[in-house]
Amino acid sequence: MSKNAQLCHYQVHSLKQLNSTLYIAQLSPANKQCALEFKAGQYLEFLFEDDSALPFSIANKPDSSGRLEMHIRCRAGSELPARLLSMLKSDLPIRLRGPYGQCLLSENADQPLLFVATGTGFSQIGALIEQALADNPNRPIKFYFGAEVPEDLYADAQANAWSQQYQQFCYVPVVSDALPEHAWQGRAGWVQQTIAEDFSQLAEYQSYLCGQPEMIIEMVKVLESKGAQRKDIFADALSWLKID
């Protein structure tokens, strides 16, 4: 446990189901004097009655309300996420512990940014984008979001809104397993392959990655093949993944 971790109680403000497996939870501090202090890009742990814990990225940048947004994927047979959803649907206070993680925005406000997310990896990446746009709305940002099917591109509305509002923001959705009935007209394939096709060099970029470990491993290889240095590549998983 991090020596700076806090234990806080939160209430569920809303719980919205976006599709068959994805839920968005909005949480508010039960006592505003004990709101979780965190930075964009960090994560926390939900604590169950038996003190077992389930980590989730915080999907928003900090604000004065102390609110927290969480993106929860619950597939059939997923025992812990199912327990969490049951807890969130109750009226009981939610125990949270954190924050954790060092996947934070660098203080260098001039380098262009590349954000890459797959699945609910958008929770962390979305918070980082929010913070980056608030810090410097003129900073060049490219955001690639990968999903298996178009239904899972749940960041579409928010990412398109950012594209409309910020001239330097570029959004590229990528779908790997679209079927003819999906009528998908966008980029197809794996997000890491799409980035490899789109960039001749990435030496000047700072890159933030969140998603499946396999994607992160392949993305690091793509980034380094395009001139990126490891010090400019950020992902919580890099603390434990082995990359040749």
N, C-alpha and C positions, 0 to 999 in steps of 0.2 A: 504494500500500500504506500502511495506517495505520502511523504510527511506533510504535504500541504493539502491533503484531501479533507474535504468537509463532509459532515453528515447533516443532511437537510431533509425537511418534510415538505412535500408538494401535494397539491390537489390537482385532479384532472379537470381542466377547463373544457376540453372537447376531445372527442375521439371520432375520427372520420375514416370510413372505409373507402379507399380510392378504387380498388379492383378486388379480384377474388382473393388476393394474398397480402395486399399492402394497406397499412393503416397509418394515419397521421395523428399523433397525439400532441395536444397543446397542454402544457402544465404550468401552473402558477404557484408561487411559494405560499405555503400555509401561513407563514409569518414573514412579512417583508424584511424584518430585521435579520432573517436567516436565509437570504437568497443565495444560491450557489454563485460564487465568483469564478468566472472562467474566461477563456479567450477563444475566439473563433478557431475551429479546427480541433478542439479538445473533445473528450468523451467522458461519460460517467457510467456508474453502475447502478442498476436497479437492485434493491435488496429484498429478498423474499423473507417470509416468516422464519425460515430455518437459517437465515443469514447467508444463504447461497446468493450469488450475484450474477447478473447478466449485463454485459457492457453494451452501450449504444452511443453512437456519435450524437453530439448536440447539433441540431440542424439549423440553428440561427446564430447570428452574432449577438453579443451581449447588448442589452438595453436596460433602461432604468426600471422597467417593470419587473425584471427578474424572471420573465417567462422563459420556458424551454420548449422547443419543438423537437419531436422524435419521430423517425420514420421506422416502422416496424413491419418486417416481412414475416408472415406466419403461414408456412406451407403445411400441408397434411403430414402428420407425424412429427412436427417440430414441437417437442414437449415444452421446452423452456419458453419460447415465444408465446405458446398457447397459455402457459401459466401467467405470463406477463399480461396478456390481453385480459384474462379473467380478473387480475388484480386491478387493471386500469378501469374496468367496467364497474368495479365496486365503488362505494362512496368513502372508502377508507383512505386516510393519508398515505402517500407513497414515500417510501424512504429511498433517498438517493445519496450516493457517495461519489465524490470526485472533487475537482476535475483531474483527468489524466491526459497524457499525450503531449508530444512535442512537435506535432505537425502544424507549425504555426507560420504565419506570414513573416517573411524576412523584413527587416527594417529598410532594405534597399527599395525605395519607392519608384525606381526608374526602369529596372529590368522588365521586359514583357513577361507575362505569365501564361503558362499552359496548364489548364486544369483538365484532368481525365477521371471520369467516374463510370463505373458500371453498377447496375442494380441500385441498391440503397446506399451505395457509396456516394450518391448525390447528397446525402444528409451532411456529411463532413464537407464535401466540396462546395455545396451551396452556401454553407456558412462562411467559408473562406472567400468565396466570390462576393458575397454581401459585404464583408469587411473590406475587401480590396476596393470595391466600388465606392464605399463610404470614405476610405482613406484618400483615394486619388481616382476620381472618375475619368481621368484622361489616360490612365495607364492601359496600354494594349493588353487585352485578355482574349485568349482563345479557349473555348470550352467544348470538349468532346465528350458526349454521353452515349455509352453503349448499352444496348439491351438485346435480348433474344428476339422479342416480338414488339411491334409498335405500341401495344397496350402498356408495356413496361416503361415507356419513355415518359414517366410521370413528371419529369422536370420541364417538359415542353413549354407549358404556358408561362412559367416563370422565366425560363431562358429566352423565349421569344420576346417577353416584355423587356428584359435587359437589353436585348438587341435593338429594340425600338428606342429605348431611352438613352443608351450609351453608344456613341459612334464607334468607339474603339473596342467594343465587345462583339466577338464573333462566336456563334453557336453552331456546332455540327453534330446532329444526332446520327447514330450509326446502328443499324439493325442487322443481326447475324443470321437469324432463322426465319425471315419473313416468308409467308406462304402466299400463293397467288391471290387468295381471298382477302389478304390484308391490303392489297393494292398499294404497297409501299413504293414511294417514288424517290426516297432519299438514298443516302449512302448505304451500301450493303457490305457485310463482312465483319471482321473483328476490328474493334476500335484501334488497337495497336497497329494493325496493318494499314488502316486508313491514315493514321498519322505518319507512318513511314512513307506513304505515297505523297502526302501533302507537303512535306518539309524536306528541303535539301540540306538544311543545317538547323540545329537548335542550341548552338553554343551560347547564345545570348539570353536564353529563356531560363526562368525558374519554373520548375514543373512540380505539380502536386497531384498525387495519384491516390485513388481509393476505390476498392472493389475486390474482385476475386484475386487470390494470391498469384494464380497463373498469369492474369493480365498484368499485374504489377511486375512480375519477373520479366515478362516479354517487353513491357514498356521501358523498363530500365535499360534493357539491351538496345532497343530502338533509339532511345535518347542518347546513349553513349556512342552509338554508331553514327549519330548526327552531330557529335562534338560536344554534347552536354557533359559537365563534370558532376561527379557524384554529390558534391557539396550543394549543387543546385537542384537536387532531386529530393522531394519530401514525400514520405508515406510512413504511417505508423508501422506498417508491416515490415519495413526495412530493418527494424530493430531485431527481428527474428528470422526473416527469410534469408536463405543462402543463395546468392547470385554469383555465378562464375564470372 
